[in-house]
Amino acid sequence: MIDFEKASVFKLAPCAPEDIAPQVSPIMVRGEQIISCFKTVRDFVVFTDKRVIAVNVQGMTGRKKDFTSLPYSRIQAFSIETAGTFDLDAELDLWFSGLGKVRLEFKGHADVRLLAQVIGTYVLG
């Protein structure tokens, strides 16, 4: 499982879903759709209509990957912090039953308000 305590791993920037889809589609369920995705140099996070999939690319070659599935149904609370003038990073905190707090950090141009709306739709809906 990914160590979410190391927030520096997750300085995420938006990326194109078509760049990520081939890597996560084998673990997606029938009908599951990618809503948004973000990546670092190697790692990436995918928001689908059912869950968050965090992928930690490991090893020198990057062939080994750890996929962590975080279903929206297990989220108990969430919080966003938007980027500011001097603090250019945005943050999304998710509290999962049985796992605790997961923090994802985004580069300033990521719209975390949209992510909060997506999560709210599936958690509160």
N, C-alpha and C positions, 0 to 999 in steps of 0.2 A: 504494500500500500504506500502511496505517496505520503511523505512527511510534510504535512501542511504547515508545520511550525516554521519552516524555512521559507519565509515570504519572498526572499530575494529570488527564488526560483520562478516566481510567478509575476514578473514584470511584463504583463501581457499586452500585446498590440493586436488590433483587429486584423484578420486575414480572410481570404476568400474561402468559402465553404468547399469549392471544388478542389482546393489544394489539400484539404483535410479529409474529405469524404471517403476516399479509397482506404484510408487507414482505420477509420472507425466503423465503416459500414458492415464489416463482418460481425461486430458485436451488437449492432442495432437490431431491434425487434421489427417485425413486419409493420409497416405503416408509420414508423417513427421518423420524424423529420428534423433536420438540422435547422435551428433558428439563427444561431450566431456562433462564431468561433474566433478564438484569439490564440496567439502563439508567442513564445519566446524564441530564442535562437533554435532550440531543439524541442522543447516541451510545448504542449498545447492543451487548450480547454475548449470543449464543445458544449454548447447549450442546445438541447433538443427540446421537443415538446413533451418529453417525459422525465428528463434527468439532465444532470451535468456529468460529462465524461471528462476526467482529467487524465492526461497521458504524459507519463514521464519516460522520455527516451533515455535508455541506459547504454553504457559501454562505449567503446571507441568507435565502433561501426554504426551504432544506433539501430541495429537490427532487433535488439531486445527492448521491449516496451512494457511498461506497467500501466494497465488501464484501471482506473478507479471510477466506479459508477456511483453517483450520488443522486438517488431518486428524489424528485420534488416532494413526493408523499412523505418523506422522512424529515423535511425541513420544519423546525419548530418556530424559528424566527429568522429574520434577515435584516441587514442594515447596509446602506450605501453611504459612501463619502465621495462627493464629487471633487474634481480637481479645482484648485484655486489659482490665484495669481502667482504665489510663490511656491506652493506645494502643487506640482504639476501631475501628481499621480492620483488616481481614483482607487477606491477600495470597495470590495463587496465582501461582507461577512455573512456567513450562513451558519446557523446552529442546527445540527442534525442530532436526532435522538440516537443514542448509542455510539456516537462518534465525537460529538462536541463541536467546537467552533472550527470552521474552515475559512481562511482569509485568502482572497485572490486580489492581487494588486495589478492595476492597469495603467498603462501610459496615459497621459492626460487627454488624448483625443478619443478615448473610448467612452461611449455613452452608457454609463452605468445606470442612468435613470431608465433607459429602455430595458436593461436587464432586470431591474427591480419590477418593472411592469410585467415582464414575461413571467418572472418567478411568482409574483403576486397572482397572476392569472391562474397558474396551476396549483399554487398552494392554497389560495383563498377561494378559488372557484369551485 
